[in-house]
Amino acid sequence: MPRVETRYYCDVCGKYYMKKESAVECEKSHLIPESVNGADYAKDDRKNQYPDSVLVHFKGGKSARYYRMQR
């Protein structure tokens, strides 16, 4: 006879958990971007349409600057 299995998953990263509390904890641990601004462009490369870095603001008042990988 088939059995019923209940799983919970984090809506942010998609990881599955057997306990609801664990999934809620995972969701709370993720920083959610609220806005992106503060784009910095290289002064010597006028053809580049992408910024070298952007400032990301998260819910809760935290911010972080992210840099583009150089190829």
PyMOL commands that set and color helices and strands:
alter all, ss='L'
color gray80, all
select helices_A, chain A and resi 20-29
alter helices_A, ss='H'
color red, helices_A
select strands_A, chain A and resi 8-9+16-17+33-40+53-58+63-67
alter strands_A, ss='S'
color yellow, strands_A
deselect
rebuild
show_as cartoon
